[in-house]
Amino acid sequence: MGITWNIARVIIAAAIIVAVAELSRRYPRYGAVLLSLPLISVLAFLFAWFQHRDLPAITQLARDTLILVPLGLPFFI
């Protein structure tokens, strides 16, 4: 896949970050809704599938995400 694939992933992640920042500046509630969606997790699963097509690794990633997300929620308080 090479460098082009990595550049595309960076551009997609940057676009999401900029969209959340711009939306939250004008409409804080809509920015919070967009931020609360698991967009990055879903994109990580999709990118991992298209790059490696390794279902056991993606399954482990999903399980670890399910376990670690609740552990990180107290940082939002």
N, C-alpha and C positions, 0 to 999 in steps of 0.2 A: 504494500500500500504506500509506503514511503512518506516523504516529507509533505506531499500534497494532502494526504489524509490527515496528518497532524495539524496542518494549517487550517483545514476545514473545521476540525474539531475546536480549535481555539477560536475561530471566527464565530461559530455557533454559540459557544459558551459566553464569549464577549457580548454577542448580540442580546442574549438573555439577561445578562447583568446590566447592560445599558438600558434595556427595556424596563426592567424593574426599577432602576434608579430614576428614569424619566417619568414613568407612570406614578411612582410614589411621590415625586415632587409636586405633581399636579393633583393627584387623587391618592392620598395615603392609604385609604382602605383598599382600593383596587391593587395598589402595589403590594400590600400585605397579602392579598388573596393570591396574586401571581407568585409571590415569594413562598407562600405556604404550599403550593403545589409541588409534587415530587418530580418536577421537570428534569432536574439534573440526574436523579436516579434513573429515570426511564431512559434518558439519553445515554447514560453510561451503560445500561444493559443493551441498548440497541447498538452502540458503537462496539462494545465487546463482542456481540454476536456477529456483526458484519466483519470485524477484523479477524477474530480467531475461530468462530463457530465451535466453541468449546462449551457445551451445555453444562457439564459438571462444574466448571469454573464459574459460570454465570449463576448457577444455582447457589453455589457457596457465597458468591457476592450478594445475592438477594437475601440469603439467610443472615449474613453478617450485617447487612443494612437494616434488616428488620430488628435485629437485636440492638444495634448501636444507635439508631435514631432516638428511641426513648431515653437512652442514657445522655444524649446531648441536649435534650429539651430544657433541663434546668438552666442552661446558659442563656436562655431567652428571658429569664426573669430579671 
